[in-house]
Amino acid sequence: MSQEAGHLSGGAAIYMRYPVRASIATAGIGVRAVTDAIGVAPVTTTAAEDVVGLGIDVSTYTSTQATLLADTANPSGSYSGLDMGRMVTVSVRPDLILRALLCNGATEGTALQALVNTSASAGGTVVSDTDASANDMTGGTLWCISGANVGHARQIASDVASTSVTVTVPFPRTIAVGDTFLEVPYSGFGTGAADIDGSNFMQFTTLLTQADASIGGGTGQEVQVFRLELNGASDSKVLYMHRQHQWNRHTVPS
Amino acid sequence: MDAFVPHGSKLGTGFSKAEKLAGQAIHPQHNASKGQSRANWISDLVALRKVVILCSYCRAKFNPRQAGYRRVYIPDYTGKTDGYTVNGDCDSCRVFTPNAGGGCAFQPEELYEATHIDPTVARRQARARAGLKSTWSAIKS
């Protein structure tokens, strides 16, 4: 689930309610309205164009009148206000900063893959391990969780699939054999161009609740990475904003 | 989209996606003249486990603990608000909350962790990152 972590411009959130045109099974996932059809639906793992905001509660879509009538707790049984079908509450500000847990794959709760260095790097620029991602992590972030460089992070300059990860700005100390690192395809820097695209794209896990950090950099839906909370393999998070927000006018209005 | 004509737009000019979306927004729909009470609207929201939005005047009438709700907190980096301010249409008086002293939102307890940060946990983590002791640890040492 993505949590509301603040707004870039500060101030209070704005909540609005919209009818749903597809079930929203989990609170904390983005919702969008991509066509002229009435209502909002969840984003997908790779697409979030025309996102409306973050869904704050859940809603099961139905077009059955009897089911809608049964929704109300009103003892008189009157149709007390839910005249547009079932609805979801949405946090709609385009500058909303969201926070999602980093996950190693499409399955929720998978810890990030630890890279245990197998070849010393005196210059502090190369981490070698066959567990390095087979995907392109260039433009992402590498950080040390065990060893002399613990607590330091660097942007990934290049990588060799399942072999090594290289940074340009060296870590301050020698990378020794056995030092442990984590890598993700996300970064707070870049323009979206090849190899500096870690800041512009993100992919969700199957249930849309976490960020899939096993994908290659520059793939997924359009977001702007705001910050990374780099902790351990199971508790690191990415803070991001939606770039193609409905009210951002990022795309041509239609 | 014929059923949802946004307010303030001119006929013939067409509507942007954002305008169409604004036209779909659901506002609190209780209306005393139709025999609908604001209490029914809020009790429906509670029964459906939906977020409840209230202005500063109506906020005191709602007991979140009794309903299993929790007040929403969103960090505000700028300090413009205390983090507990959420604006929208008040579910009781239907006024847009900035015009009624600011609003707040209440979320079902079971959904809170999925979408919002617990301010106590956030404070503890921030202090840990900064290498500061907790108040209790400082007292003990």
Contacts between the chains, C-beta under 8 A, distances in Angstrom:
chain1	res1	chain2	res2	distance
A	1	B	113	7.8
A	1	B	114	3.8
A	1	B	115	6.2
A	2	B	115	7.4
A	3	B	114	7.5
A	3	B	115	5.8
A	3	B	116	5.8
A	3	B	117	5.4
A	4	B	74	4.7
A	4	B	115	6.2
A	4	B	116	5.7
A	4	B	117	7.3
A	5	B	74	7.7
A	5	B	75	6.3
A	5	B	117	6.5
A	6	B	74	6.2
A	6	B	75	4.4
A	6	B	76	6.3
A	6	B	77	5.3
A	7	B	74	7.5
A	7	B	76	7.3
A	7	B	77	7.8
A	9	B	78	7.3
A	10	B	76	5.3
A	10	B	77	5.6
A	10	B	78	2.7
A	10	B	79	7.2
A	10	B	80	4.8
A	10	B	81	7.7
A	11	B	76	6.7
A	11	B	78	6.8
A	11	B	80	4.8
A	11	B	81	6.2
A	11	B	85	7.9
A	12	B	74	7.8
A	12	B	76	7.6
A	12	B	80	7.6
A	12	B	81	5.0
A	12	B	85	3.8
A	12	B	86	5.8
A	12	B	87	5.1
A	12	B	102	6.9
A	12	B	103	7.8
A	13	B	72	7.7
A	13	B	74	5.3
A	13	B	85	7.7
A	13	B	86	4.8
A	13	B	87	7.1
A	13	B	105	7.6
A	14	B	86	7.6
A	14	B	87	5.1
A	14	B	88	6.1
A	15	B	51	6.4
A	15	B	53	5.7
A	15	B	86	5.7
A	15	B	87	7.3
A	15	B	88	4.1
A	15	B	105	5.8
A	16	B	25	5.0
A	16	B	26	7.9
A	16	B	88	6.2
A	16	B	89	8.0
A	17	B	25	6.6
A	17	B	26	4.2
A	17	B	27	7.7
A	18	B	21	7.4
A	18	B	24	5.6
A	18	B	25	6.2
A	18	B	26	6.4
A	19	B	24	6.3
A	19	B	26	6.4
A	26	B	114	6.9
A	27	B	111	4.3
A	27	B	114	4.4
A	27	B	115	5.1
A	28	B	111	7.9
A	28	B	114	4.1
A	28	B	115	4.2
A	33	B	17	7.1
A	33	B	20	7.8
A	33	B	21	5.5
A	33	B	24	7.7
A	36	B	1	5.3
A	36	B	20	6.9
A	38	B	1	7.3
A	38	B	3	7.6
A	38	B	4	6.9
A	38	B	24	6.1
A	39	B	24	7.0
A	50	B	17	6.2
A	52	B	21	6.3
A	54	B	115	6.8
A	56	B	51	5.2
A	56	B	105	7.9
A	56	B	107	6.6
A	56	B	111	7.5
A	56	B	115	5.4
A	57	B	49	6.6
A	57	B	50	5.2
A	57	B	51	5.3
A	57	B	107	7.3
A	57	B	108	7.2
A	57	B	111	6.0
A	58	B	49	7.6
A	58	B	111	7.2
A	71	B	44	7.2
A	71	B	47	7.7
A	71	B	48	6.0
A	72	B	40	7.8
A	72	B	44	5.0
A	72	B	47	7.3
A	73	B	43	5.3
A	73	B	44	5.6
A	73	B	46	7.5
A	73	B	47	3.5
A	74	B	40	4.9
A	74	B	43	7.2
A	74	B	44	6.3
A	78	B	35	7.5
A	78	B	36	7.1
A	78	B	40	7.7
A	80	B	29	7.9
A	80	B	30	6.9
A	80	B	36	5.6
A	80	B	40	4.7
A	80	B	41	6.3
A	80	B	44	5.6
A	81	B	28	7.0
A	81	B	29	3.6
A	81	B	30	5.6
A	81	B	36	6.5
A	81	B	40	7.7
A	81	B	41	5.2
A	81	B	44	6.6
A	82	B	29	7.6
A	82	B	44	6.9
A	83	B	29	6.0
A	84	B	24	7.7
A	84	B	26	5.5
A	87	B	26	5.1
A	87	B	50	7.6
A	89	B	50	6.2
A	89	B	51	4.2
A	89	B	53	8.0
A	99	B	117	7.4
A	209	B	114	7.8
A	246	B	17	6.0
A	246	B	18	5.5
A	246	B	21	5.7
A	247	B	18	5.2
A	247	B	21	8.0
A	249	B	18	7.3
A	253	B	16	3.6
A	253	B	17	5.8
A	253	B	18	6.8
A	254	B	16	7.2
A	254	B	17	6.1
